[in-house]
Amino acid sequence: MAAPPIYSSFSVPVVSAVPSVNAFQWSADGQACFITKAAVYLMTPDHGLNFDPSGALRAVSDRNKGSQTDEETVGWYRTLVQFDRALDYVWPEHSQSWSAIVLGSVDISLWAVTLSPSYISDYAGCILAALSSSMDFTLWAAGRNGLKREWNKIMDVTPFLLEYFSKDENTVRALKSQVVSIKWSQQADFEIRPAPLDNGSILVAGNRAGMILFFRYHDSKVDVAHAAQISDQWIVSLTTSSWTCLKPGTCEAHIAYGLSDGTVAVVKVRQRLKEGPSKSDNTIELTVEGDSEQVCASDSCQCTTLEWLETPRGNILVYAKPGLIHLWRPSAAVNVWSGEQHLTVPIPPSPHLSTAMSTLFPLAGLSYIRRRDSLLLCFADGAFRMLNNLFTVPVFDGSVSGGDDTMDVDSSTSTTSLSMTARQIFARVEPEKVDFELVNRISGMVGYDGGSVVAWVHEASRPGDMSYKHDAKHNSVFLVAKMWDDDADGNDEALLGELQGVLESARFAAGYAPAHLLRPFFFNLTSKKLNKLHARVLALLSVPSSSAEENVDHSRNIDIAPWSGGLQPEMRREFRQSLARHLFGWDEMLRLRMKLSMADFAWKGSDSDEKRILCGGVAQTVLNQISHRILRTVVRHLTAVAGCLGPADVPFVLRMVVQSLLPGSPPDLMAEGQALALKLNIGGLVSESNDTPNVNPTTDSEFPDADADAEGETDLFHSGGLNEKCPACQAEVPPHDITSAVCPNGHIWLRCSITTFLLATAFVRTCTGCSRKAFLPLSSGGPGSGTALPQTARGWVVEELLEAVHRCLFCGNGFVSVL
């Protein structure tokens, strides 16, 4: 690889963070998050997104100007979280003890950031937890536009802890409230379908008192779910493994922690989901199982890295100390090593690439490469190393693994090759001339596509220059680049295999957004490669039609118990939560939405009309599958609450009934729509004598003829039914299409993707993936959240449906509001 491609590189005029594997990480929403001294930057790649493409930052500062093409560059939506501490409390006021002193308050900087799984914030996104050098522990969440607008602080956790431990003596209270390490676990999958919407993740924090605190997030705040006294040493680092389901309703995970005396240990935690009489009464109980298992004894050398790797054969704990990499497995498996592996970091390549290269620098990032069973390690001095054969005999690429097995020292992934490639990239993006004294100080690195492409943040520094440098003169560089050439190494087969695996195994309960799961494929399927593999990609996306016998529709198994009471707040809450759970909690729905996103992506990248027609056919079939499942879910919920429906709900119910009767709908769905119409005595739609719909033949995307009333029946179509008034000229808008509408005078209107009513307001939410628009829920409190709804859409069912849907019903991506 003569000139490694650089896909993005631009300056970030800030002081870089202390190098750490957690200084740069991916959120479950697919946002790249890296910390600097005073802010957190959130960068969203534009792969698969159709929101404001002109607003994406697309820059490559490369000395080799002719080596890039427009197709290779990556666009980014950028926002940041600025930390300006409000001095509501100072630690000396709580304790004058030397053990409680906080020197980080002198020059406050960010220590650590961790992100929650997706789907748990008010806007169905991630929550960001941040920790500063002054031990200020805060929670942040995106507002109406998490891509480009501000994030808001939703809770100060430190004052909450001071209150929580208020019964303790002052010094003990201060030590218990001084958090020094944080980590948010993945979402727990209890193997219950549809997946409950209860938050099964935990925010874990270690403090100066030797305690591990387990927080549960709910309703924009956290509560202490459990507090475990572990040691009398500081908990300086911790990490959580993924959850393993022991049986439906019970999950288990391992919490690894490092103490200030160098001890590393693992403690097991278990969660049990207890379902109540109603879905809103579910509780999750957390317990610590048994005593800690020691992994490394006290050696007065703190670990600089502590991270769990999730591999196909189980979790592996990676922890690092200066000059050493340690691997540990919690349990043995067939043909897999168990216990602990110690590896000495290979010496830097000779000759040294810069004056500061050493084996003693901390790790700045790591990335597990599944297709190679390898671990890419990035060190703070700019050196890269590859650790191979994690399942069998872990060994550094370029080292002797024992016996007659010797790695190729000239391979593209040896320490020398990787470090030289990183140095080349560094020299190409730096504005000044790079010499031996200039060090590529990397503060954070993450894998980008699960393969050879990585992203990192670096700052050029001269260790020999001892002069003071003001914060305003610091400049970091964010970049995405390829480290080695893997195109000729069966990469196409591996890529298709990974795509198939994701489309067949994605789980809603894992808490990952479609944009995050599909990023490697959006990135790697360039126009050239996509058209080369076009037929094989479409084969992976194809699904049987709704009427085909081989079609397995999960929505047929949805059973909603009829509601016998009146219209009460508790009933509305149950209705909303049940809708949300059945619309999003099924794994099949997530996989169909991902297939639709990939089909749309393939359509845009196709190089011929013939291929676009094929893509369109696949996309339409998938879209029909999604639409019919959504419709069946809503119809069954409406049937269950038929006794609570009032006149204001009739227009929406009428829409659902009519859509279920459209040609192309599965026969059983048509029967359910007919039954709902008869139950509510909606005339003009169903003939009671033969139970056949009185609609004219239309396409799948069209409403029936608005004049198709049965003789002698009430004209619900015109009296607040399907017909609507044009907001511009008040002419009646015929309901010929469920996605858009045109009045007789030529005014064109979009329809709400959730309710199908006309969108006659600027205050809407837009899907970042497919650009579909919808009304704002009333709880958003925005200017268009209530009054923007047309008169025919102000029933309680529409209100609860808008509250239940916080992600796009068709592609699963999040909404943003521009106004």
VOGU-3710 file (C-alpha; in Angstrom, 3 decimals, decimal comma):
1> maappiyssf> 0,000/0,000/0,000  2,010/2,948/-1,327  -0,075/5,800/0,065  -2,569/4,866/2,768  -5,920/6,515/2,007  -7,067/9,207/4,419  -10,853/9,508/4,515  -11,123/12,465/6,909  -8,740/14,837/8,615  -9,346/18,250/10,096
11> svpvvsavps> -8,037/20,374/12,919  -9,638/20,600/16,334  -8,139/23,660/18,096  -8,164/22,243/21,621  -5,873/20,680/24,201  -6,005/16,917/23,763  -7,046/14,594/26,570  -4,848/12,308/28,635  -4,247/9,199/26,452  -6,693/6,431/27,284
21> vnafqwsadg> -8,684/3,686/25,567  -11,812/5,520/26,752  -10,771/8,921/25,400  -12,267/7,948/22,014  -15,236/5,602/21,700  -18,318/4,859/19,651  -21,770/5,470/21,070  -24,578/2,976/20,524  -26,186/5,613/18,265  -23,192/5,500/15,918
31> qacfitkaav> -21,550/8,744/17,039  -17,775/8,991/17,467  -17,141/10,562/20,855  -13,737/11,870/21,908  -12,774/14,018/24,852  -10,474/17,005/25,071  -9,407/18,976/28,103  -12,647/20,951/28,382  -15,188/19,452/25,983  -16,595/16,285/24,499
41> ylmtpdhgln> -16,836/16,200/20,701  -19,611/14,122/19,138  -19,004/13,335/15,467  -21,635/11,535/13,382  -20,534/10,038/10,029  -22,939/10,658/7,182  -23,122/7,017/6,036  -26,718/6,060/5,359  -28,054/9,413/6,580  -30,272/11,676/4,480
51> fdpsgalrav> -30,412/14,681/6,755  -28,994/18,011/5,570  -26,145/16,593/3,445  -24,799/20,089/2,769  -24,251/20,568/6,497  -21,833/17,651/6,823  -18,197/18,610/7,347  -16,089/16,927/4,669  -12,389/17,757/4,796  -9,075/16,051/4,142
61> sdrnkgsqtd> -5,900/18,035/4,789  -3,445/15,895/2,855  -0,100/16,916/1,390  -0,623/14,272/-1,326  -3,464/16,189/-2,949  -3,960/13,810/-5,851  -4,251/10,619/-3,806  -7,903/11,050/-2,727  -11,230/10,881/-4,514  -14,529/12,415/-3,424
71> eetvgwyrtl> -15,962/8,938/-2,940  -13,322/8,141/-0,336  -14,011/11,110/1,917  -16,360/10,835/4,887  -18,713/13,638/5,884  -19,380/14,438/9,539  -22,057/16,180/11,574  -20,369/17,789/14,548  -21,477/19,007/17,932  -19,839/19,252/21,336
81> vqfdraldyv> -20,600/19,281/25,031  -18,868/22,195/26,727  -18,080/21,789/30,416  -18,207/25,001/32,426  -18,378/24,056/36,051  -20,798/25,938/38,276  -19,252/25,989/41,747  -22,291/24,795/43,658  -20,026/22,910/46,058  -16,331/22,796/46,954
91> wpehsqswsa> -14,753/19,755/48,548  -12,993/21,537/51,468  -16,418/22,552/52,754  -17,271/18,877/53,230  -13,979/17,637/54,669  -10,614/19,116/55,654  -8,959/15,683/55,714  -5,893/15,127/53,521  -7,472/11,914/52,234  -10,335/13,916/50,707
101> ivlgsvdisl> -8,260/16,618/49,028  -8,971/17,112/45,301  -5,996/18,663/43,513  -7,781/18,436/40,162  -9,904/21,421/41,165  -6,900/23,701/40,583  -7,046/23,192/36,799  -10,221/21,340/35,917  -10,166/19,021/32,929  -12,202/16,074/31,722
111> wavtlspsyi> -11,124/12,708/33,058  -13,536/10,231/31,571  -16,711/9,849/29,547  -18,975/6,841/29,127  -22,127/6,435/27,057  -25,281/4,470/27,698  -26,993/2,097/25,271  -29,410/3,653/22,818  -33,183/4,043/23,257  -33,111/5,218/26,905
121> sdyagcilaa> -33,144/9,031/26,715  -36,290/11,103/26,224  -35,502/11,155/22,499  -34,634/7,420/22,362  -30,903/8,095/22,212  -27,856/7,753/24,448  -27,039/9,399/27,755  -23,516/10,739/28,267  -21,925/10,467/31,718  -18,851/12,637/32,315
131> lsssmdftlw> -16,285/12,845/35,097  -13,888/15,757/35,620  -10,597/16,051/37,499  -12,541/17,881/40,202  -14,667/14,727/40,537  -17,740/16,434/39,143  -19,998/13,611/37,968  -22,684/14,765/35,500  -25,202/13,365/33,007  -25,947/14,879/29,598
141> aagrnglkre> -28,515/14,166/26,884  -29,202/15,427/23,385  -32,095/17,759/22,777  -34,130/17,842/19,596  -31,104/17,570/17,314  -28,336/15,378/18,677  -26,337/15,624/15,442  -25,643/19,348/15,303  -27,241/21,080/18,265  -26,401/21,327/21,938
151> wnkimdvtpf> -26,593/18,602/24,543  -28,143/19,523/27,877  -27,046/18,657/31,370  -29,843/16,661/32,960  -28,331/15,792/36,344  -25,451/16,600/38,694  -24,734/13,237/40,284  -22,167/14,453/42,853  -24,657/16,545/44,898  -27,017/13,569/44,748
161> lleyfskden> -24,285/11,351/46,251  -23,517/13,890/48,964  -27,178/13,760/49,923  -27,336/9,959/49,584  -24,430/9,494/52,024  -25,492/12,355/54,303  -25,739/10,090/57,356  -22,014/9,257/57,241  -19,259/11,211/58,970  -18,021/14,161/56,883
171> tvralksqvv> -14,778/12,619/55,632  -16,397/9,264/54,860  -19,249/11,050/53,132  -16,819/13,013/50,966  -14,787/9,909/50,046  -17,914/7,968/49,101  -19,084/10,867/46,922  -15,732/11,319/45,147  -16,085/9,187/42,035  -12,828/8,409/40,210
181> sikwsqqadf> -13,940/5,902/37,537  -17,131/5,316/35,544  -18,434/2,834/32,970  -21,882/2,262/31,473  -22,765/-1,353/30,765  -24,462/-2,677/27,667  -28,190/-3,272/27,682  -29,210/-6,548/29,324  -31,060/-8,973/27,051  -33,423/-11,036/29,206
191> eirpapldng> -34,465/-13,127/26,162  -38,084/-12,028/26,459  -39,823/-11,089/23,218  -40,936/-8,519/22,496  -38,099/-7,018/24,501  -39,263/-5,011/27,515  -38,539/-1,310/27,309  -37,241/-1,301/30,885  -33,662/-0,046/31,106  -31,513/-3,087/31,882
201> silvagnrag> -28,186/-1,254/31,670  -26,289/-0,045/34,727  -23,957/2,889/35,220  -21,056/1,644/37,345  -18,864/4,033/39,343  -15,861/3,487/41,597  -15,052/5,927/44,384  -12,246/6,805/46,777  -13,851/4,822/49,592  -13,324/1,525/47,762
211> milffryhds> -16,981/1,143/46,818  -18,558/0,212/43,502  -21,827/2,061/42,982  -24,444/0,677/40,590  -26,784/3,325/39,192  -30,023/2,801/37,275  -31,129/5,539/34,882  -34,828/6,378/34,677  -36,790/9,535/33,897  -33,768/11,831/33,403
221> kvdvahaaqi> -32,086/10,854/36,662  -30,210/7,993/38,281  -30,825/6,126/41,505  -28,436/3,866/43,391  -29,528/0,302/42,621  -26,769/-1,248/44,748  -23,571/-0,237/46,551  -20,838/-2,805/47,196  -17,883/-2,244/49,515  -14,956/-3,842/47,691
231> sdqwivsltt> -11,756/-2,558/49,290  -10,164/0,212/51,326  -8,254/1,350/48,211  -9,438/3,694/45,473  -11,318/2,072/42,568  -9,223/3,785/39,888  -10,550/1,898/36,860  -13,395/-0,425/36,000  -15,149/-1,972/33,029  -18,189/-4,156/32,421
241> sswtclkpgt> -18,549/-7,213/30,218  -21,549/-7,918/28,030  -24,524/-9,619/29,658  -25,089/-13,361/29,410  -28,641/-14,652/29,754  -28,754/-17,603/32,153  -32,485/-18,143/31,661  -35,341/-15,930/30,491  -35,493/-13,028/32,904  -32,023/-13,502/34,434
251> ceahiaygls> -28,730/-12,041/33,150  -25,166/-12,087/34,412  -22,097/-9,932/33,744  -18,582/-9,459/35,096  -17,289/-6,173/36,490  -13,502/-5,863/36,350  -11,884/-3,205/38,508  -8,405/-1,932/39,282  -7,291/-0,607/42,662  -4,778/2,108/43,435
261> dgtvavvkvr> -2,313/-0,517/44,750  -2,230/-2,339/41,392  -4,719/-5,085/42,226  -7,028/-6,217/39,422  -10,087/-8,293/40,267  -13,443/-9,345/38,850  -16,824/-9,431/40,554  -19,951/-11,083/39,173  -23,300/-9,272/39,105  -26,723/-10,632/38,265
271> qrlkegpsks> -29,979/-8,978/37,228  -33,466/-10,450/37,462  -36,438/-8,979/35,635  -39,637/-9,337/37,621  -42,696/-8,696/35,492  -45,608/-7,103/37,314  -49,340/-7,375/36,658  -48,958/-4,517/34,171  -45,993/-3,707/31,952  -45,309/-0,480/33,829
281> dntieltveg> -44,880/-2,427/37,072  -41,794/-4,364/35,927  -38,802/-4,212/38,266  -35,168/-5,214/37,786  -33,317/-6,535/40,806  -29,497/-6,327/40,864  -27,269/-8,403/43,154  -23,535/-8,988/43,519  -22,822/-12,721/43,383  -20,115/-14,014/45,730
291> dseqvcasds> -16,691/-12,546/46,415  -14,294/-10,918/43,994  -11,940/-13,107/41,991  -8,410/-11,732/41,967  -6,754/-11,508/38,571  -3,589/-9,604/39,512  -2,167/-9,227/43,015  -1,048/-5,908/44,449  2,239/-4,772/42,871  2,112/-0,980/43,457
301> cqcttlewle> 1,694/-0,469/39,702  -1,729/0,712/38,591  -3,134/-0,679/35,371  -3,360/1,937/32,625  -5,974/0,053/30,591  -8,874/-2,153/31,623  -11,261/-3,336/28,933  -13,441/-6,331/28,063  -13,308/-7,726/24,520  -16,488/-9,320/23,190
311> tprgnilvya> -15,419/-12,196/20,926  -17,335/-15,094/19,296  -15,904/-17,503/21,881  -16,534/-15,457/24,983  -15,291/-12,357/26,736  -11,593/-11,630/27,277  -10,322/-9,107/29,802  -7,439/-6,944/28,597  -5,454/-4,940/31,116  -2,168/-3,173/30,598
321> kpglihlwrp> 0,694/-2,018/32,763  3,823/-0,256/31,506  5,544/-2,575/29,042  3,073/-5,447/29,521  -0,242/-6,576/28,051  -2,288/-9,069/30,075  -5,189/-11,193/28,842  -7,555/-13,063/31,136  -10,531/-15,336/30,488  -13,164/-15,865/33,198
331> saavnvwsge> -13,900/-19,456/32,171  -12,336/-22,266/30,174  -13,711/-23,504/26,865  -12,876/-26,317/24,478  -9,627/-25,720/22,567  -9,332/-22,242/24,052  -6,772/-21,110/26,593  -7,959/-20,144/30,050  -6,527/-18,223/32,963  -4,066/-15,445/32,202
341> qhltvpipps> -1,656/-14,629/29,390  1,241/-12,184/29,882  2,835/-10,556/26,838  5,760/-8,160/26,737  5,227/-5,214/24,426  7,678/-5,544/21,497  10,438/-2,965/21,349  9,866/-0,040/18,967  10,883/-0,502/15,351  14,472/0,178/14,467
351> phlstamstl> 15,407/2,825/13,602  13,064/4,772/15,903  10,489/6,863/14,084  10,536/9,641/16,677  12,506/10,663/19,712  9,877/9,540/22,222  9,043/5,988/21,113  9,056/3,522/23,999  7,320/0,376/25,214  6,288/2,136/28,437
361> fplaglsyir> 3,650/4,454/26,997  -0,003/3,754/27,905  -2,516/2,429/25,428  -4,532/5,060/23,573  -6,930/2,625/21,934  -7,631/-0,939/20,923  -9,805/-2,580/18,288  -10,753/-6,248/18,033  -10,736/-7,472/14,416  -13,097/-10,421/14,303
371> rrdslllcfa> -12,229/-11,673/10,831  -8,539/-12,009/11,794  -9,001/-12,918/15,466  -6,550/-10,109/16,190  -6,322/-7,130/18,505  -4,964/-3,855/17,146  -3,215/-1,835/19,862  -2,438/1,873/19,619  0,004/3,493/22,038  0,259/7,125/23,070
381> dgafrmlnnl> 3,613/7,566/21,283  2,009/6,839/17,910  3,160/3,228/17,666  0,754/0,466/16,585  1,030/-3,231/17,328  -1,063/-6,232/16,294  -1,795/-9,082/18,691  -2,785/-12,228/16,774  -4,386/-15,590/17,598  -6,407/-14,471/20,599
391> ftvpvfdgsv> -8,304/-17,789/20,723  -5,276/-20,076/20,549  -1,803/-18,704/21,381  -1,799/-14,888/21,587  1,347/-13,474/19,999  2,420/-10,110/18,620  2,707/-9,945/14,841  6,403/-9,965/14,017  7,302/-12,077/17,067  8,067/-15,739/17,573
401> sggddtmdvd> 5,064/-17,549/19,030  6,931/-20,652/20,127  8,187/-23,830/18,447  8,590/-23,549/14,698  5,783/-21,033/14,256  7,282/-17,648/13,373  5,308/-14,630/12,255  6,300/-12,756/9,117  8,231/-9,694/10,306  7,650/-8,006/6,947
411> sststtslsm> 3,853/-8,405/7,035  1,645/-5,350/6,608  0,471/-5,707/10,209  3,831/-6,071/11,928  4,847/-3,485/14,521  7,286/-1,900/12,074  4,804/-1,671/9,179  1,905/-0,383/11,246  3,999/2,220/13,051  5,572/3,440/9,815
421> tarqifarve> 2,126/3,720/8,194  0,859/5,769/11,141  3,927/7,996/10,876  3,339/8,501/7,146  -0,255/9,537/7,777  0,880/11,879/10,551  3,399/13,543/8,219  0,772/14,022/5,497  -1,792/15,804/7,670  0,514/18,010/9,748
431> pekvdfelvn> 0,995/21,563/8,411  4,601/21,794/9,628  7,494/19,665/8,493  7,738/16,446/10,485  11,184/15,651/11,839  12,598/13,166/14,344  11,846/15,479/17,284  8,141/15,799/16,464  6,040/13,151/18,212  2,666/11,855/17,065
441> risgmvgydg> 0,960/11,950/20,472  -2,296/10,008/20,100  -4,886/10,574/22,820  -7,514/8,126/21,554  -8,090/5,571/18,786  -11,051/3,398/17,724  -11,686/0,937/14,933  -13,903/2,357/12,218  -15,110/-0,580/10,141  -14,054/-3,604/12,158
451> gsvvawvhea> -11,039/-4,016/9,887  -8,084/-1,985/8,676  -9,671/1,478/8,905  -9,252/3,355/12,189  -9,977/6,807/13,568  -7,776/8,658/16,014  -7,084/12,060/17,539  -3,483/13,219/17,803  -1,518/16,309/18,724  1,981/17,046/17,445
461> srpgdmsykh> 4,332/17,682/20,343  8,030/18,188/21,005  8,955/16,574/24,337  12,321/18,326/24,320  10,726/21,765/24,155  10,084/22,749/27,775  8,651/26,205/27,028  5,101/26,997/28,147  2,402/26,601/25,524  -0,896/28,371/26,141
471> dakhnsvflv> -4,079/26,348/25,738  -5,169/28,544/22,832  -2,089/27,494/20,836  -2,749/23,779/21,098  -4,141/22,052/18,038  -5,297/18,464/17,631  -6,155/16,564/14,458  -9,083/14,194/13,997  -8,607/11,697/11,181  -9,846/8,452/9,638
481> akmwdddadg> -7,371/6,375/7,636  -6,566/2,855/6,452  -3,644/1,137/8,182  -3,083/-1,820/5,851  -4,427/-3,206/2,593  -6,960/-5,979/3,194  -8,796/-5,845/-0,146  -6,965/-8,824/-1,632  -7,366/-11,016/1,438  -10,850/-12,445/0,837
491> ndeallgelq> -12,289/-9,159/1,995  -15,414/-9,323/-0,179  -16,426/-12,715/1,181  -15,750/-11,588/4,736  -17,746/-8,399/4,210  -20,779/-10,252/2,845  -20,535/-12,817/5,620  -20,478/-10,096/8,248  -23,423/-8,308/6,611  -25,416/-11,526/6,616
501> gvlesarfaa> -24,524/-12,120/10,256  -25,673/-8,651/11,309  -28,933/-8,856/9,343  -29,753/-12,271/10,815  -28,674/-11,764/14,418  -29,359/-8,109/15,283  -31,286/-7,812/18,545  -33,277/-4,820/19,695  -32,475/-5,657/23,325  -28,754/-5,119/22,646
511> gyapahllrp> -29,414/-1,374/22,560  -27,644/-0,487/19,285  -29,141/1,820/16,664  -29,219/0,677/12,997  -26,787/3,455/12,017  -24,160/1,976/14,331  -24,674/-1,629/13,209  -24,590/-0,788/9,492  -21,722/1,731/9,508  -19,022/-0,772/8,367
521> fffnltskkl> -21,137/-1,804/5,374  -22,164/1,702/4,332  -18,479/2,608/4,438  -17,005/-0,430/2,671  -19,653/-0,839/-0,016  -18,342/1,933/-2,219  -20,060/2,446/-5,552  -17,524/0,266/-7,356  -17,668/-2,585/-4,859  -21,436/-2,359/-4,456
531> nklharvlal> -22,040/-2,766/-8,174  -19,561/-5,624/-8,295  -21,452/-7,450/-5,526  -24,886/-6,080/-6,443  -26,721/-9,373/-6,973  -25,262/-10,952/-3,841  -26,131/-7,952/-1,684  -29,736/-7,976/-2,932  -29,947/-11,702/-2,211  -29,124/-10,963/1,431
541> lsvpsssaee> -31,795/-8,257/1,567  -34,598/-10,194/-0,112  -37,604/-11,275/1,944  -40,728/-13,239/0,951  -43,824/-11,212/0,187  -46,497/-10,771/2,845  -48,789/-13,257/1,100  -46,127/-15,945/0,603  -46,484/-19,130/2,646  -42,850/-19,009/3,772
551> nvdhsrnidi> -43,340/-15,564/5,262  -43,193/-15,716/9,064  -44,941/-12,689/10,530  -44,319/-12,170/14,242  -47,196/-9,709/14,478  -49,659/-12,584/14,083  -48,596/-13,705/17,564  -49,314/-10,357/19,213  -52,028/-10,829/21,811  -53,463/-7,693/23,419
561> apwsgglqpe> -55,932/-8,307/26,218  -59,164/-6,284/25,838  -59,469/-3,320/28,174  -62,656/-3,497/30,205  -62,336/-0,269/32,190  -62,842/3,326/31,206  -60,447/5,835/29,695  -58,058/6,493/32,586  -54,475/7,832/32,786  -53,240/4,367/33,804
571> mrrefrqsla> -54,929/2,819/30,799  -53,398/5,389/28,432  -49,950/4,734/29,889  -50,377/0,977/29,424  -51,597/1,524/25,862  -48,608/3,726/25,025  -46,039/1,354/26,532  -47,572/-1,682/24,868  -47,562/0,078/21,497  -43,913/1,085/21,863
581> rhlfgwdeml> -42,876/-2,393/22,946  -44,615/-4,164/20,060  -43,593/-1,608/17,429  -39,899/-1,738/18,360  -39,244/-4,670/20,702  -39,305/-7,444/18,097  -35,948/-8,433/16,614  -37,607/-9,159/13,259  -38,689/-5,528/12,973  -35,167/-4,265/13,616
591> rlrmklsmad> -33,773/-6,607/10,958  -36,394/-5,587/8,394  -35,664/-1,912/9,045  -31,960/-2,529/8,553  -32,665/-4,342/5,287  -34,751/-1,407/4,087  -31,904/0,994/4,894  -29,440/-1,198/3,004  -31,813/-1,509/0,027  -32,194/2,280/-0,176
601> fawkgsdsde> -28,417/2,620/0,067  -27,935/0,076/-2,735  -30,475/1,898/-4,912  -28,561/5,168/-4,600  -25,247/3,497/-5,406  -26,453/1,479/-8,408  -24,853/2,411/-11,722  -27,668/1,382/-14,067  -31,447/1,649/-14,341  -31,752/-2,122/-14,375
611> krilcggvaq> -30,007/-2,427/-11,021  -32,063/0,407/-9,576  -35,260/-1,368/-10,628  -34,082/-4,527/-8,876  -33,239/-2,535/-5,743  -36,606/-0,811/-5,877  -38,402/-4,147/-6,036  -36,544/-5,488/-3,012  -37,075/-2,258/-1,082  -40,815/-2,234/-1,858
621> tvlnqishri> -41,215/-5,817/-0,644  -39,393/-5,043/2,595  -41,395/-1,831/3,026  -44,648/-3,756/2,607  -43,534/-6,253/5,238  -42,778/-3,450/7,684  -46,002/-1,575/6,925  -48,208/-4,636/7,358  -46,604/-5,503/10,696  -46,999/-1,942/11,952
631> lrtvvrhlta> -50,598/-1,841/10,779  -51,484/-5,171/12,376  -49,914/-4,025/15,660  -51,943/-0,807/15,682  -55,179/-2,532/14,623  -54,915/-5,090/17,415  -54,306/-2,356/19,965  -57,307/-0,406/18,654  -59,445/-3,530/18,858  -58,399/-4,049/22,474
641> vagclgpadv> -59,427/-0,502/23,482  -62,469/-0,201/21,226  -64,666/0,583/24,204  -62,591/3,665/25,042  -62,606/5,224/21,582  -64,541/8,434/21,111  -65,647/10,576/18,155  -62,265/12,366/18,075  -60,542/9,020/17,466  -62,713/7,969/14,519
651> pfvlrmvvqs> -60,676/9,694/11,740  -57,494/7,894/12,757  -59,233/4,542/13,270  -60,836/4,967/9,859  -57,405/5,418/8,299  -56,107/2,239/9,892  -59,131/0,245/8,766  -58,884/1,509/5,195  -55,163/0,755/4,996  -55,778/-2,790/6,199
661> llpgsppdlm> -58,277/-3,279/3,353  -55,964/-2,126/0,567  -55,153/-4,624/-2,185  -51,939/-6,450/-1,387  -52,661/-6,701/2,330  -52,515/-10,226/3,782  -55,991/-11,805/3,988  -55,842/-12,173/7,758  -54,938/-8,484/8,146  -57,887/-7,528/5,943
671> aegqalalkl> -60,117/-9,690/8,126  -58,877/-7,927/11,258  -59,570/-4,542/9,697  -63,072/-5,661/8,736  -63,694/-6,935/12,266  -62,572/-3,613/13,752  -64,867/-1,690/11,377  -67,827/-3,864/12,336  -67,022/-3,590/16,029  -67,010/0,202/15,845
681> nigglvsesn> -69,963/0,301/13,417  -67,988/2,263/10,835  -70,243/2,351/7,809  -69,268/2,370/4,165  -66,248/0,143/4,582  -67,586/-3,351/5,164  -70,668/-5,151/3,972  -71,971/-7,225/6,853  -73,548/-9,711/4,464  -70,328/-10,846/2,810
691> dtpnvnpttd> -67,587/-9,188/4,908  -65,877/-7,774/1,841  -64,419/-4,280/1,698  -66,250/-1,659/-0,318  -63,123/-0,118/-1,800  -61,968/0,395/-5,338  -58,788/-1,305/-6,609  -55,783/0,857/-5,821  -52,065/0,496/-5,474  -50,563/-0,413/-2,121
701> sefpdadada> -49,693/3,220/-1,402  -53,129/4,648/-2,138  -56,309/5,204/-0,161  -59,572/3,914/-1,650  -61,831/6,261/-3,538  -63,261/8,846/-1,175  -66,715/8,446/-2,748  -66,949/4,702/-2,119  -69,637/4,936/0,587  -72,294/2,337/0,984
711> egetdlfhsg> -75,733/3,668/0,195  -77,562/4,968/3,223  -74,517/5,033/5,472  -72,992/8,039/7,228  -70,353/9,706/5,024  -67,425/9,332/7,387  -64,975/9,973/4,581  -66,131/13,553/4,212  -67,360/14,326/7,713  -64,042/14,345/9,520
721> glnekcpacq> -62,952/11,052/8,010  -60,389/10,598/5,251  -60,839/13,896/3,433  -58,939/16,877/4,825  -58,913/20,593/4,078  -55,946/22,076/2,264  -54,285/24,413/4,803  -53,514/26,909/2,018  -56,832/27,218/0,155  -59,285/25,151/2,246
731> aevpphdits> -60,144/22,942/-0,719  -60,821/19,305/0,067  -57,748/17,127/-0,375  -58,639/13,721/-1,836  -56,870/10,895/0,020  -55,159/9,158/-2,878  -51,771/8,472/-1,247  -50,666/7,704/2,313  -47,308/9,479/1,956  -48,273/12,784/0,305
741> avcpnghiwl> -51,295/14,745/-0,884  -52,153/17,242/-3,637  -55,188/19,520/-3,435  -57,225/20,455/-6,565  -55,345/23,773/-6,744  -51,955/22,075/-6,873  -50,760/22,552/-3,296  -48,536/19,624/-2,286  -48,353/18,349/1,289  -46,449/15,576/2,985
751> rcsittflla> -48,215/13,242/5,367  -47,084/12,286/8,853  -45,214/8,972/8,646  -46,826/7,869/11,925  -50,464/8,970/11,583  -50,853/9,728/7,792  -52,467/13,131/8,541  -51,352/16,190/6,535  -48,217/17,908/7,828  -49,227/21,557/7,662
761> tafvrtctgc> -46,659/22,887/10,115  -42,948/23,638/10,193  -42,639/22,158/13,668  -42,038/18,526/12,777  -39,429/15,877/13,476  -37,407/14,409/10,636  -35,853/10,960/10,445  -32,095/11,216/9,969  -32,024/8,014/7,929  -34,876/8,205/5,421
771> srkaflplss> -36,059/11,834/5,868  -39,643/10,832/6,682  -41,396/13,455/8,778  -43,840/13,228/11,645  -45,682/15,391/14,151  -43,980/16,242/17,416  -45,308/14,455/20,508  -47,126/16,626/22,999  -44,525/15,903/25,684  -41,819/17,638/23,624
781> ggpgsgtalp> -43,205/20,977/24,741  -42,310/22,542/21,399  -44,359/25,279/19,731  -45,838/22,790/17,319  -46,362/19,868/19,644  -50,088/20,380/20,244  -51,684/23,098/18,133  -49,996/21,852/14,948  -52,146/18,729/14,980  -55,158/19,042/12,671
791> qtargwvvee> -58,585/18,910/14,278  -59,139/15,385/12,981  -55,946/14,186/14,701  -56,615/15,323/18,252  -57,956/12,098/19,695  -56,176/10,424/22,589  -55,087/7,489/20,419  -53,071/9,770/18,123  -51,537/11,517/21,129  -50,387/8,236/22,667
801> lleavhrclf> -49,127/6,892/19,339  -46,976/9,989/18,816  -45,628/9,559/22,357  -44,864/5,874/21,765  -42,872/6,430/18,560  -39,516/8,083/19,214  -37,705/6,448/16,297  -38,627/6,089/12,665  -41,125/3,282/12,137  -39,564/2,358/8,800
811> cgngfvsvl> -35,762/2,574/9,151  -35,333/2,675/12,930  -33,129/5,767/12,990  -33,672/8,710/15,303  -35,610/11,908/14,727  -34,276/15,450/14,843  -36,160/18,729/15,010  -34,635/21,678/13,200  -36,938/24,360/14,644
//
